[in-house]
Amino acid sequence: MGASFKDLVVWQKAVELSSKIYRLTASFPASEQFGLTNQMRRASVSVASNIAEGYGRSTRGEYVLFLGHARGPNCELQTQLAIANTLGFCNNETHESAEKLSAEISRMLNALMNKLKA
């Protein structure tokens, strides 16, 4: 492992995803400020936050547990992206870019969890 959670590529990509979601939701209707916008932003921030928190825990088991916690909001975000796309809140290119990054993070989380369990 690196010297910090900031060295983890999966954490870096999760931060990138969160930034992308903030930019994406900035164009959502004002009526969604406390709805889908808030949900998507919170879920995206939670992914990177859980990776960081797990890294800072005392045991490998806790780390794996928090990586699992990061998968949950990532799946929520994928669902919310689908809803936003269905409602026409984002263009297909933006939606596909965020969805692709989220799927990549899912694969990376699974791989890291498997590595830590081995």
Phi and psi restraints in degrees (range 20) as a CNS / XPLOR table:
assign (resid 1 and name C) (resid 2 and name N)
       (resid 2 and name CA) (resid 2 and name C) 1.0 -76.1 20.0 2
assign (resid 2 and name N) (resid 2 and name CA)
       (resid 2 and name C) (resid 3 and name N) 1.0 -177.4 20.0 2
assign (resid 2 and name C) (resid 3 and name N)
       (resid 3 and name CA) (resid 3 and name C) 1.0 -76.1 20.0 2
assign (resid 3 and name N) (resid 3 and name CA)
       (resid 3 and name C) (resid 4 and name N) 1.0 -16.1 20.0 2
assign (resid 3 and name C) (resid 4 and name N)
       (resid 4 and name CA) (resid 4 and name C) 1.0 -152.6 20.0 2
assign (resid 4 and name N) (resid 4 and name CA)
       (resid 4 and name C) (resid 5 and name N) 1.0 156.2 20.0 2
assign (resid 4 and name C) (resid 5 and name N)
       (resid 5 and name CA) (resid 5 and name C) 1.0 -60.6 20.0 2
assign (resid 5 and name N) (resid 5 and name CA)
       (resid 5 and name C) (resid 6 and name N) 1.0 -24.0 20.0 2
assign (resid 5 and name C) (resid 6 and name N)
       (resid 6 and name CA) (resid 6 and name C) 1.0 -66.9 20.0 2
assign (resid 6 and name N) (resid 6 and name CA)
       (resid 6 and name C) (resid 7 and name N) 1.0 -16.9 20.0 2
assign (resid 6 and name C) (resid 7 and name N)
       (resid 7 and name CA) (resid 7 and name C) 1.0 -81.0 20.0 2
assign (resid 7 and name N) (resid 7 and name CA)
       (resid 7 and name C) (resid 8 and name N) 1.0 -13.6 20.0 2
assign (resid 7 and name C) (resid 8 and name N)
       (resid 8 and name CA) (resid 8 and name C) 1.0 -75.7 20.0 2
assign (resid 8 and name N) (resid 8 and name CA)
       (resid 8 and name C) (resid 9 and name N) 1.0 125.1 20.0 2
assign (resid 8 and name C) (resid 9 and name N)
       (resid 9 and name CA) (resid 9 and name C) 1.0 -61.7 20.0 2
assign (resid 9 and name N) (resid 9 and name CA)
       (resid 9 and name C) (resid 10 and name N) 1.0 -36.7 20.0 2
assign (resid 9 and name C) (resid 10 and name N)
       (resid 10 and name CA) (resid 10 and name C) 1.0 -64.3 20.0 2
assign (resid 10 and name N) (resid 10 and name CA)
       (resid 10 and name C) (resid 11 and name N) 1.0 -37.5 20.0 2
assign (resid 10 and name C) (resid 11 and name N)
       (resid 11 and name CA) (resid 11 and name C) 1.0 -66.8 20.0 2
assign (resid 11 and name N) (resid 11 and name CA)
       (resid 11 and name C) (resid 12 and name N) 1.0 -43.6 20.0 2
assign (resid 11 and name C) (resid 12 and name N)
       (resid 12 and name CA) (resid 12 and name C) 1.0 -59.3 20.0 2
assign (resid 12 and name N) (resid 12 and name CA)
       (resid 12 and name C) (resid 13 and name N) 1.0 -42.5 20.0 2
assign (resid 12 and name C) (resid 13 and name N)
       (resid 13 and name CA) (resid 13 and name C) 1.0 -68.5 20.0 2
assign (resid 13 and name N) (resid 13 and name CA)
       (resid 13 and name C) (resid 14 and name N) 1.0 -34.6 20.0 2
assign (resid 13 and name C) (resid 14 and name N)
       (resid 14 and name CA) (resid 14 and name C) 1.0 -66.4 20.0 2
assign (resid 14 and name N) (resid 14 and name CA)
       (resid 14 and name C) (resid 15 and name N) 1.0 -39.0 20.0 2
assign (resid 14 and name C) (resid 15 and name N)
       (resid 15 and name CA) (resid 15 and name C) 1.0 -65.0 20.0 2
assign (resid 15 and name N) (resid 15 and name CA)
       (resid 15 and name C) (resid 16 and name N) 1.0 -42.1 20.0 2
assign (resid 15 and name C) (resid 16 and name N)
       (resid 16 and name CA) (resid 16 and name C) 1.0 -59.5 20.0 2
assign (resid 16 and name N) (resid 16 and name CA)
       (resid 16 and name C) (resid 17 and name N) 1.0 -43.5 20.0 2
assign (resid 16 and name C) (resid 17 and name N)
       (resid 17 and name CA) (resid 17 and name C) 1.0 -62.5 20.0 2
assign (resid 17 and name N) (resid 17 and name CA)
       (resid 17 and name C) (resid 18 and name N) 1.0 -43.8 20.0 2
assign (resid 17 and name C) (resid 18 and name N)
       (resid 18 and name CA) (resid 18 and name C) 1.0 -60.7 20.0 2
assign (resid 18 and name N) (resid 18 and name CA)
       (resid 18 and name C) (resid 19 and name N) 1.0 -44.1 20.0 2
assign (resid 18 and name C) (resid 19 and name N)
       (resid 19 and name CA) (resid 19 and name C) 1.0 -61.3 20.0 2
assign (resid 19 and name N) (resid 19 and name CA)
       (resid 19 and name C) (resid 20 and name N) 1.0 -41.1 20.0 2
assign (resid 19 and name C) (resid 20 and name N)
       (resid 20 and name CA) (resid 20 and name C) 1.0 -63.3 20.0 2
assign (resid 20 and name N) (resid 20 and name CA)
       (resid 20 and name C) (resid 21 and name N) 1.0 -40.2 20.0 2
assign (resid 20 and name C) (resid 21 and name N)
       (resid 21 and name CA) (resid 21 and name C) 1.0 -68.0 20.0 2
assign (resid 21 and name N) (resid 21 and name CA)
       (resid 21 and name C) (resid 22 and name N) 1.0 -39.5 20.0 2
assign (resid 21 and name C) (resid 22 and name N)
       (resid 22 and name CA) (resid 22 and name C) 1.0 -61.4 20.0 2
assign (resid 22 and name N) (resid 22 and name CA)
       (resid 22 and name C) (resid 23 and name N) 1.0 -43.3 20.0 2
assign (resid 22 and name C) (resid 23 and name N)
       (resid 23 and name CA) (resid 23 and name C) 1.0 -66.6 20.0 2
assign (resid 23 and name N) (resid 23 and name CA)
       (resid 23 and name C) (resid 24 and name N) 1.0 -41.2 20.0 2
assign (resid 23 and name C) (resid 24 and name N)
       (resid 24 and name CA) (resid 24 and name C) 1.0 -62.3 20.0 2
assign (resid 24 and name N) (resid 24 and name CA)
       (resid 24 and name C) (resid 25 and name N) 1.0 -47.3 20.0 2
assign (resid 24 and name C) (resid 25 and name N)
       (resid 25 and name CA) (resid 25 and name C) 1.0 -75.5 20.0 2
assign (resid 25 and name N) (resid 25 and name CA)
       (resid 25 and name C) (resid 26 and name N) 1.0 -13.8 20.0 2
assign (resid 25 and name C) (resid 26 and name N)
       (resid 26 and name CA) (resid 26 and name C) 1.0 -62.0 20.0 2
assign (resid 26 and name N) (resid 26 and name CA)
       (resid 26 and name C) (resid 27 and name N) 1.0 -24.4 20.0 2
assign (resid 26 and name C) (resid 27 and name N)
       (resid 27 and name CA) (resid 27 and name C) 1.0 -96.4 20.0 2
assign (resid 27 and name N) (resid 27 and name CA)
       (resid 27 and name C) (resid 28 and name N) 1.0 2.1 20.0 2
assign (resid 27 and name C) (resid 28 and name N)
       (resid 28 and name CA) (resid 28 and name C) 1.0 -68.9 20.0 2
assign (resid 28 and name N) (resid 28 and name CA)
       (resid 28 and name C) (resid 29 and name N) 1.0 157.8 20.0 2
assign (resid 28 and name C) (resid 29 and name N)
       (resid 29 and name CA) (resid 29 and name C) 1.0 -59.3 20.0 2
assign (resid 29 and name N) (resid 29 and name CA)
       (resid 29 and name C) (resid 30 and name N) 1.0 147.4 20.0 2
assign (resid 29 and name C) (resid 30 and name N)
       (resid 30 and name CA) (resid 30 and name C) 1.0 -57.8 20.0 2
assign (resid 30 and name N) (resid 30 and name CA)
       (resid 30 and name C) (resid 31 and name N) 1.0 -30.0 20.0 2
assign (resid 30 and name C) (resid 31 and name N)
       (resid 31 and name CA) (resid 31 and name C) 1.0 -65.4 20.0 2
assign (resid 31 and name N) (resid 31 and name CA)
       (resid 31 and name C) (resid 32 and name N) 1.0 -14.7 20.0 2
assign (resid 31 and name C) (resid 32 and name N)
       (resid 32 and name CA) (resid 32 and name C) 1.0 -97.7 20.0 2
assign (resid 32 and name N) (resid 32 and name CA)
       (resid 32 and name C) (resid 33 and name N) 1.0 4.3 20.0 2
assign (resid 32 and name C) (resid 33 and name N)
       (resid 33 and name CA) (resid 33 and name C) 1.0 -54.8 20.0 2
assign (resid 33 and name N) (resid 33 and name CA)
       (resid 33 and name C) (resid 34 and name N) 1.0 -40.6 20.0 2
assign (resid 33 and name C) (resid 34 and name N)
       (resid 34 and name CA) (resid 34 and name C) 1.0 -103.1 20.0 2
assign (resid 34 and name N) (resid 34 and name CA)
       (resid 34 and name C) (resid 35 and name N) 1.0 9.0 20.0 2
assign (resid 34 and name C) (resid 35 and name N)
       (resid 35 and name CA) (resid 35 and name C) 1.0 -111.8 20.0 2
assign (resid 35 and name N) (resid 35 and name CA)
       (resid 35 and name C) (resid 36 and name N) 1.0 -111.4 20.0 2
assign (resid 35 and name C) (resid 36 and name N)
       (resid 36 and name CA) (resid 36 and name C) 1.0 -61.8 20.0 2
assign (resid 36 and name N) (resid 36 and name CA)
       (resid 36 and name C) (resid 37 and name N) 1.0 -38.6 20.0 2
assign (resid 36 and name C) (resid 37 and name N)
       (resid 37 and name CA) (resid 37 and name C) 1.0 -58.0 20.0 2
assign (resid 37 and name N) (resid 37 and name CA)
       (resid 37 and name C) (resid 38 and name N) 1.0 -51.5 20.0 2
assign (resid 37 and name C) (resid 38 and name N)
       (resid 38 and name CA) (resid 38 and name C) 1.0 -62.8 20.0 2
assign (resid 38 and name N) (resid 38 and name CA)
       (resid 38 and name C) (resid 39 and name N) 1.0 -44.4 20.0 2
assign (resid 38 and name C) (resid 39 and name N)
       (resid 39 and name CA) (resid 39 and name C) 1.0 -61.3 20.0 2
assign (resid 39 and name N) (resid 39 and name CA)
       (resid 39 and name C) (resid 40 and name N) 1.0 -45.3 20.0 2
assign (resid 39 and name C) (resid 40 and name N)
       (resid 40 and name CA) (resid 40 and name C) 1.0 -66.7 20.0 2
assign (resid 40 and name N) (resid 40 and name CA)
       (resid 40 and name C) (resid 41 and name N) 1.0 -40.9 20.0 2
assign (resid 40 and name C) (resid 41 and name N)
       (resid 41 and name CA) (resid 41 and name C) 1.0 -65.4 20.0 2
assign (resid 41 and name N) (resid 41 and name CA)
       (resid 41 and name C) (resid 42 and name N) 1.0 -44.7 20.0 2
assign (resid 41 and name C) (resid 42 and name N)
       (resid 42 and name CA) (resid 42 and name C) 1.0 -64.0 20.0 2
assign (resid 42 and name N) (resid 42 and name CA)
       (resid 42 and name C) (resid 43 and name N) 1.0 -42.2 20.0 2
assign (resid 42 and name C) (resid 43 and name N)
       (resid 43 and name CA) (resid 43 and name C) 1.0 -63.3 20.0 2
assign (resid 43 and name N) (resid 43 and name CA)
       (resid 43 and name C) (resid 44 and name N) 1.0 -44.4 20.0 2
assign (resid 43 and name C) (resid 44 and name N)
       (resid 44 and name CA) (resid 44 and name C) 1.0 -65.6 20.0 2
assign (resid 44 and name N) (resid 44 and name CA)
       (resid 44 and name C) (resid 45 and name N) 1.0 -39.5 20.0 2
assign (resid 44 and name C) (resid 45 and name N)
       (resid 45 and name CA) (resid 45 and name C) 1.0 -66.6 20.0 2
assign (resid 45 and name N) (resid 45 and name CA)
       (resid 45 and name C) (resid 46 and name N) 1.0 -35.7 20.0 2
assign (resid 45 and name C) (resid 46 and name N)
       (resid 46 and name CA) (resid 46 and name C) 1.0 -63.8 20.0 2
assign (resid 46 and name N) (resid 46 and name CA)
       (resid 46 and name C) (resid 47 and name N) 1.0 -33.5 20.0 2
assign (resid 46 and name C) (resid 47 and name N)
       (resid 47 and name CA) (resid 47 and name C) 1.0 -60.3 20.0 2
assign (resid 47 and name N) (resid 47 and name CA)
       (resid 47 and name C) (resid 48 and name N) 1.0 -56.7 20.0 2
assign (resid 47 and name C) (resid 48 and name N)
       (resid 48 and name CA) (resid 48 and name C) 1.0 -63.9 20.0 2
assign (resid 48 and name N) (resid 48 and name CA)
       (resid 48 and name C) (resid 49 and name N) 1.0 -38.0 20.0 2
assign (resid 48 and name C) (resid 49 and name N)
       (resid 49 and name CA) (resid 49 and name C) 1.0 -64.5 20.0 2
assign (resid 49 and name N) (resid 49 and name CA)
       (resid 49 and name C) (resid 50 and name N) 1.0 -41.5 20.0 2
assign (resid 49 and name C) (resid 50 and name N)
       (resid 50 and name CA) (resid 50 and name C) 1.0 -67.7 20.0 2
assign (resid 50 and name N) (resid 50 and name CA)
       (resid 50 and name C) (resid 51 and name N) 1.0 -35.8 20.0 2
assign (resid 50 and name C) (resid 51 and name N)
       (resid 51 and name CA) (resid 51 and name C) 1.0 -62.0 20.0 2
assign (resid 51 and name N) (resid 51 and name CA)
       (resid 51 and name C) (resid 52 and name N) 1.0 -46.8 20.0 2
assign (resid 51 and name C) (resid 52 and name N)
       (resid 52 and name CA) (resid 52 and name C) 1.0 -64.5 20.0 2
assign (resid 52 and name N) (resid 52 and name CA)
       (resid 52 and name C) (resid 53 and name N) 1.0 -44.7 20.0 2
assign (resid 52 and name C) (resid 53 and name N)
       (resid 53 and name CA) (resid 53 and name C) 1.0 -63.8 20.0 2
assign (resid 53 and name N) (resid 53 and name CA)
       (resid 53 and name C) (resid 54 and name N) 1.0 -42.0 20.0 2
assign (resid 53 and name C) (resid 54 and name N)
       (resid 54 and name CA) (resid 54 and name C) 1.0 -61.3 20.0 2
assign (resid 54 and name N) (resid 54 and name CA)
       (resid 54 and name C) (resid 55 and name N) 1.0 -41.0 20.0 2
assign (resid 54 and name C) (resid 55 and name N)
       (resid 55 and name CA) (resid 55 and name C) 1.0 -59.3 20.0 2
assign (resid 55 and name N) (resid 55 and name CA)
       (resid 55 and name C) (resid 56 and name N) 1.0 -36.4 20.0 2
assign (resid 55 and name C) (resid 56 and name N)
       (resid 56 and name CA) (resid 56 and name C) 1.0 -83.3 20.0 2
assign (resid 56 and name N) (resid 56 and name CA)
       (resid 56 and name C) (resid 57 and name N) 1.0 -2.0 20.0 2
assign (resid 56 and name C) (resid 57 and name N)
       (resid 57 and name CA) (resid 57 and name C) 1.0 -76.5 20.0 2
assign (resid 57 and name N) (resid 57 and name CA)
       (resid 57 and name C) (resid 58 and name N) 1.0 168.0 20.0 2
assign (resid 57 and name C) (resid 58 and name N)
       (resid 58 and name CA) (resid 58 and name C) 1.0 -78.3 20.0 2
assign (resid 58 and name N) (resid 58 and name CA)
       (resid 58 and name C) (resid 59 and name N) 1.0 -30.4 20.0 2
assign (resid 58 and name C) (resid 59 and name N)
       (resid 59 and name CA) (resid 59 and name C) 1.0 -124.2 20.0 2
assign (resid 59 and name N) (resid 59 and name CA)
       (resid 59 and name C) (resid 60 and name N) 1.0 159.2 20.0 2
assign (resid 59 and name C) (resid 60 and name N)
       (resid 60 and name CA) (resid 60 and name C) 1.0 -62.0 20.0 2
assign (resid 60 and name N) (resid 60 and name CA)
       (resid 60 and name C) (resid 61 and name N) 1.0 -39.2 20.0 2
assign (resid 60 and name C) (resid 61 and name N)
       (resid 61 and name CA) (resid 61 and name C) 1.0 -60.9 20.0 2
assign (resid 61 and name N) (resid 61 and name CA)
       (resid 61 and name C) (resid 62 and name N) 1.0 -42.1 20.0 2
assign (resid 61 and name C) (resid 62 and name N)
       (resid 62 and name CA) (resid 62 and name C) 1.0 -64.7 20.0 2
assign (resid 62 and name N) (resid 62 and name CA)
       (resid 62 and name C) (resid 63 and name N) 1.0 -39.3 20.0 2
assign (resid 62 and name C) (resid 63 and name N)
       (resid 63 and name CA) (resid 63 and name C) 1.0 -59.6 20.0 2
assign (resid 63 and name N) (resid 63 and name CA)
       (resid 63 and name C) (resid 64 and name N) 1.0 -48.0 20.0 2
assign (resid 63 and name C) (resid 64 and name N)
       (resid 64 and name CA) (resid 64 and name C) 1.0 -61.0 20.0 2
assign (resid 64 and name N) (resid 64 and name CA)
       (resid 64 and name C) (resid 65 and name N) 1.0 -40.8 20.0 2
assign (resid 64 and name C) (resid 65 and name N)
       (resid 65 and name CA) (resid 65 and name C) 1.0 -59.5 20.0 2
assign (resid 65 and name N) (resid 65 and name CA)
       (resid 65 and name C) (resid 66 and name N) 1.0 -44.6 20.0 2
assign (resid 65 and name C) (resid 66 and name N)
       (resid 66 and name CA) (resid 66 and name C) 1.0 -72.4 20.0 2
assign (resid 66 and name N) (resid 66 and name CA)
       (resid 66 and name C) (resid 67 and name N) 1.0 -30.0 20.0 2
assign (resid 66 and name C) (resid 67 and name N)
       (resid 67 and name CA) (resid 67 and name C) 1.0 -64.1 20.0 2
assign (resid 67 and name N) (resid 67 and name CA)
       (resid 67 and name C) (resid 68 and name N) 1.0 -37.4 20.0 2
assign (resid 67 and name C) (resid 68 and name N)
       (resid 68 and name CA) (resid 68 and name C) 1.0 -64.0 20.0 2
assign (resid 68 and name N) (resid 68 and name CA)
       (resid 68 and name C) (resid 69 and name N) 1.0 -38.5 20.0 2
assign (resid 68 and name C) (resid 69 and name N)
       (resid 69 and name CA) (resid 69 and name C) 1.0 -63.5 20.0 2
assign (resid 69 and name N) (resid 69 and name CA)
       (resid 69 and name C) (resid 70 and name N) 1.0 -32.0 20.0 2
assign (resid 69 and name C) (resid 70 and name N)
       (resid 70 and name CA) (resid 70 and name C) 1.0 -69.3 20.0 2
assign (resid 70 and name N) (resid 70 and name CA)
       (resid 70 and name C) (resid 71 and name N) 1.0 -30.8 20.0 2
assign (resid 70 and name C) (resid 71 and name N)
       (resid 71 and name CA) (resid 71 and name C) 1.0 -65.7 20.0 2
assign (resid 71 and name N) (resid 71 and name CA)
       (resid 71 and name C) (resid 72 and name N) 1.0 -35.7 20.0 2
assign (resid 71 and name C) (resid 72 and name N)
       (resid 72 and name CA) (resid 72 and name C) 1.0 -58.2 20.0 2
assign (resid 72 and name N) (resid 72 and name CA)
       (resid 72 and name C) (resid 73 and name N) 1.0 -58.4 20.0 2
assign (resid 72 and name C) (resid 73 and name N)
       (resid 73 and name CA) (resid 73 and name C) 1.0 -65.6 20.0 2
assign (resid 73 and name N) (resid 73 and name CA)
       (resid 73 and name C) (resid 74 and name N) 1.0 -25.2 20.0 2
assign (resid 73 and name C) (resid 74 and name N)
       (resid 74 and name CA) (resid 74 and name C) 1.0 -66.2 20.0 2
assign (resid 74 and name N) (resid 74 and name CA)
       (resid 74 and name C) (resid 75 and name N) 1.0 -40.2 20.0 2
assign (resid 74 and name C) (resid 75 and name N)
       (resid 75 and name CA) (resid 75 and name C) 1.0 -67.9 20.0 2
assign (resid 75 and name N) (resid 75 and name CA)
       (resid 75 and name C) (resid 76 and name N) 1.0 -39.1 20.0 2
assign (resid 75 and name C) (resid 76 and name N)
       (resid 76 and name CA) (resid 76 and name C) 1.0 -57.3 20.0 2
assign (resid 76 and name N) (resid 76 and name CA)
       (resid 76 and name C) (resid 77 and name N) 1.0 -45.2 20.0 2
assign (resid 76 and name C) (resid 77 and name N)
       (resid 77 and name CA) (resid 77 and name C) 1.0 -62.5 20.0 2
assign (resid 77 and name N) (resid 77 and name CA)
       (resid 77 and name C) (resid 78 and name N) 1.0 -40.0 20.0 2
assign (resid 77 and name C) (resid 78 and name N)
       (resid 78 and name CA) (resid 78 and name C) 1.0 -61.1 20.0 2
assign (resid 78 and name N) (resid 78 and name CA)
       (resid 78 and name C) (resid 79 and name N) 1.0 -39.1 20.0 2
assign (resid 78 and name C) (resid 79 and name N)
       (resid 79 and name CA) (resid 79 and name C) 1.0 -66.3 20.0 2
assign (resid 79 and name N) (resid 79 and name CA)
       (resid 79 and name C) (resid 80 and name N) 1.0 -44.8 20.0 2
assign (resid 79 and name C) (resid 80 and name N)
       (resid 80 and name CA) (resid 80 and name C) 1.0 -65.8 20.0 2
assign (resid 80 and name N) (resid 80 and name CA)
       (resid 80 and name C) (resid 81 and name N) 1.0 -35.3 20.0 2
assign (resid 80 and name C) (resid 81 and name N)
       (resid 81 and name CA) (resid 81 and name C) 1.0 -62.9 20.0 2
assign (resid 81 and name N) (resid 81 and name CA)
       (resid 81 and name C) (resid 82 and name N) 1.0 -41.0 20.0 2
assign (resid 81 and name C) (resid 82 and name N)
       (resid 82 and name CA) (resid 82 and name C) 1.0 -63.5 20.0 2
assign (resid 82 and name N) (resid 82 and name CA)
       (resid 82 and name C) (resid 83 and name N) 1.0 -41.8 20.0 2
assign (resid 82 and name C) (resid 83 and name N)
       (resid 83 and name CA) (resid 83 and name C) 1.0 -65.1 20.0 2
assign (resid 83 and name N) (resid 83 and name CA)
       (resid 83 and name C) (resid 84 and name N) 1.0 -46.4 20.0 2
assign (resid 83 and name C) (resid 84 and name N)
       (resid 84 and name CA) (resid 84 and name C) 1.0 -60.1 20.0 2
assign (resid 84 and name N) (resid 84 and name CA)
       (resid 84 and name C) (resid 85 and name N) 1.0 -39.3 20.0 2
assign (resid 84 and name C) (resid 85 and name N)
       (resid 85 and name CA) (resid 85 and name C) 1.0 -67.2 20.0 2
assign (resid 85 and name N) (resid 85 and name CA)
       (resid 85 and name C) (resid 86 and name N) 1.0 -43.3 20.0 2
assign (resid 85 and name C) (resid 86 and name N)
       (resid 86 and name CA) (resid 86 and name C) 1.0 -61.1 20.0 2
assign (resid 86 and name N) (resid 86 and name CA)
       (resid 86 and name C) (resid 87 and name N) 1.0 -37.0 20.0 2
assign (resid 86 and name C) (resid 87 and name N)
       (resid 87 and name CA) (resid 87 and name C) 1.0 -79.8 20.0 2
assign (resid 87 and name N) (resid 87 and name CA)
       (resid 87 and name C) (resid 88 and name N) 1.0 -4.6 20.0 2
assign (resid 87 and name C) (resid 88 and name N)
       (resid 88 and name CA) (resid 88 and name C) 1.0 78.6 20.0 2
assign (resid 88 and name N) (resid 88 and name CA)
       (resid 88 and name C) (resid 89 and name N) 1.0 22.9 20.0 2
assign (resid 88 and name C) (resid 89 and name N)
       (resid 89 and name CA) (resid 89 and name C) 1.0 -80.8 20.0 2
assign (resid 89 and name N) (resid 89 and name CA)
       (resid 89 and name C) (resid 90 and name N) 1.0 -14.2 20.0 2
assign (resid 89 and name C) (resid 90 and name N)
       (resid 90 and name CA) (resid 90 and name C) 1.0 -142.3 20.0 2
assign (resid 90 and name N) (resid 90 and name CA)
       (resid 90 and name C) (resid 91 and name N) 1.0 152.2 20.0 2
assign (resid 90 and name C) (resid 91 and name N)
       (resid 91 and name CA) (resid 91 and name C) 1.0 -77.3 20.0 2
assign (resid 91 and name N) (resid 91 and name CA)
       (resid 91 and name C) (resid 92 and name N) 1.0 161.5 20.0 2
assign (resid 91 and name C) (resid 92 and name N)
       (resid 92 and name CA) (resid 92 and name C) 1.0 -60.4 20.0 2
assign (resid 92 and name N) (resid 92 and name CA)
       (resid 92 and name C) (resid 93 and name N) 1.0 -38.3 20.0 2
assign (resid 92 and name C) (resid 93 and name N)
       (resid 93 and name CA) (resid 93 and name C) 1.0 -63.9 20.0 2
assign (resid 93 and name N) (resid 93 and name CA)
       (resid 93 and name C) (resid 94 and name N) 1.0 -45.6 20.0 2
assign (resid 93 and name C) (resid 94 and name N)
       (resid 94 and name CA) (resid 94 and name C) 1.0 -64.8 20.0 2
assign (resid 94 and name N) (resid 94 and name CA)
       (resid 94 and name C) (resid 95 and name N) 1.0 -44.2 20.0 2
assign (resid 94 and name C) (resid 95 and name N)
       (resid 95 and name CA) (resid 95 and name C) 1.0 -60.4 20.0 2
assign (resid 95 and name N) (resid 95 and name CA)
       (resid 95 and name C) (resid 96 and name N) 1.0 -48.7 20.0 2
assign (resid 95 and name C) (resid 96 and name N)
       (resid 96 and name CA) (resid 96 and name C) 1.0 -63.3 20.0 2
assign (resid 96 and name N) (resid 96 and name CA)
       (resid 96 and name C) (resid 97 and name N) 1.0 -38.5 20.0 2
assign (resid 96 and name C) (resid 97 and name N)
       (resid 97 and name CA) (resid 97 and name C) 1.0 -63.6 20.0 2
assign (resid 97 and name N) (resid 97 and name CA)
       (resid 97 and name C) (resid 98 and name N) 1.0 -47.0 20.0 2
assign (resid 97 and name C) (resid 98 and name N)
       (resid 98 and name CA) (resid 98 and name C) 1.0 -67.0 20.0 2
assign (resid 98 and name N) (resid 98 and name CA)
       (resid 98 and name C) (resid 99 and name N) 1.0 -40.7 20.0 2
assign (resid 98 and name C) (resid 99 and name N)
       (resid 99 and name CA) (resid 99 and name C) 1.0 -64.1 20.0 2
assign (resid 99 and name N) (resid 99 and name CA)
       (resid 99 and name C) (resid 100 and name N) 1.0 -41.5 20.0 2
assign (resid 99 and name C) (resid 100 and name N)
       (resid 100 and name CA) (resid 100 and name C) 1.0 -63.8 20.0 2
assign (resid 100 and name N) (resid 100 and name CA)
       (resid 100 and name C) (resid 101 and name N) 1.0 -42.9 20.0 2
assign (resid 100 and name C) (resid 101 and name N)
       (resid 101 and name CA) (resid 101 and name C) 1.0 -65.4 20.0 2
assign (resid 101 and name N) (resid 101 and name CA)
       (resid 101 and name C) (resid 102 and name N) 1.0 -41.2 20.0 2
assign (resid 101 and name C) (resid 102 and name N)
       (resid 102 and name CA) (resid 102 and name C) 1.0 -63.1 20.0 2
assign (resid 102 and name N) (resid 102 and name CA)
       (resid 102 and name C) (resid 103 and name N) 1.0 -41.2 20.0 2
assign (resid 102 and name C) (resid 103 and name N)
       (resid 103 and name CA) (resid 103 and name C) 1.0 -64.7 20.0 2
assign (resid 103 and name N) (resid 103 and name CA)
       (resid 103 and name C) (resid 104 and name N) 1.0 -38.7 20.0 2
assign (resid 103 and name C) (resid 104 and name N)
       (resid 104 and name CA) (resid 104 and name C) 1.0 -63.7 20.0 2
assign (resid 104 and name N) (resid 104 and name CA)
       (resid 104 and name C) (resid 105 and name N) 1.0 -41.4 20.0 2
assign (resid 104 and name C) (resid 105 and name N)
       (resid 105 and name CA) (resid 105 and name C) 1.0 -63.1 20.0 2
assign (resid 105 and name N) (resid 105 and name CA)
       (resid 105 and name C) (resid 106 and name N) 1.0 -40.0 20.0 2
assign (resid 105 and name C) (resid 106 and name N)
       (resid 106 and name CA) (resid 106 and name C) 1.0 -57.7 20.0 2
assign (resid 106 and name N) (resid 106 and name CA)
       (resid 106 and name C) (resid 107 and name N) 1.0 -47.6 20.0 2
assign (resid 106 and name C) (resid 107 and name N)
       (resid 107 and name CA) (resid 107 and name C) 1.0 -62.5 20.0 2
assign (resid 107 and name N) (resid 107 and name CA)
       (resid 107 and name C) (resid 108 and name N) 1.0 -41.6 20.0 2
assign (resid 107 and name C) (resid 108 and name N)
       (resid 108 and name CA) (resid 108 and name C) 1.0 -66.9 20.0 2
assign (resid 108 and name N) (resid 108 and name CA)
       (resid 108 and name C) (resid 109 and name N) 1.0 -40.1 20.0 2
assign (resid 108 and name C) (resid 109 and name N)
       (resid 109 and name CA) (resid 109 and name C) 1.0 -62.6 20.0 2
assign (resid 109 and name N) (resid 109 and name CA)
       (resid 109 and name C) (resid 110 and name N) 1.0 -45.1 20.0 2
assign (resid 109 and name C) (resid 110 and name N)
       (resid 110 and name CA) (resid 110 and name C) 1.0 -60.9 20.0 2
assign (resid 110 and name N) (resid 110 and name CA)
       (resid 110 and name C) (resid 111 and name N) 1.0 -43.7 20.0 2
assign (resid 110 and name C) (resid 111 and name N)
       (resid 111 and name CA) (resid 111 and name C) 1.0 -64.4 20.0 2
assign (resid 111 and name N) (resid 111 and name CA)
       (resid 111 and name C) (resid 112 and name N) 1.0 -42.6 20.0 2
assign (resid 111 and name C) (resid 112 and name N)
       (resid 112 and name CA) (resid 112 and name C) 1.0 -65.8 20.0 2
assign (resid 112 and name N) (resid 112 and name CA)
       (resid 112 and name C) (resid 113 and name N) 1.0 -41.8 20.0 2
assign (resid 112 and name C) (resid 113 and name N)
       (resid 113 and name CA) (resid 113 and name C) 1.0 -61.8 20.0 2
assign (resid 113 and name N) (resid 113 and name CA)
       (resid 113 and name C) (resid 114 and name N) 1.0 -43.9 20.0 2
assign (resid 113 and name C) (resid 114 and name N)
       (resid 114 and name CA) (resid 114 and name C) 1.0 -62.9 20.0 2
assign (resid 114 and name N) (resid 114 and name CA)
       (resid 114 and name C) (resid 115 and name N) 1.0 -39.8 20.0 2
assign (resid 114 and name C) (resid 115 and name N)
       (resid 115 and name CA) (resid 115 and name C) 1.0 -64.3 20.0 2
assign (resid 115 and name N) (resid 115 and name CA)
       (resid 115 and name C) (resid 116 and name N) 1.0 -42.0 20.0 2
assign (resid 115 and name C) (resid 116 and name N)
       (resid 116 and name CA) (resid 116 and name C) 1.0 -70.9 20.0 2
assign (resid 116 and name N) (resid 116 and name CA)
       (resid 116 and name C) (resid 117 and name N) 1.0 -30.3 20.0 2
assign (resid 116 and name C) (resid 117 and name N)
       (resid 117 and name CA) (resid 117 and name C) 1.0 -75.8 20.0 2
assign (resid 117 and name N) (resid 117 and name CA)
       (resid 117 and name C) (resid 118 and name N) 1.0 -24.5 20.0 2
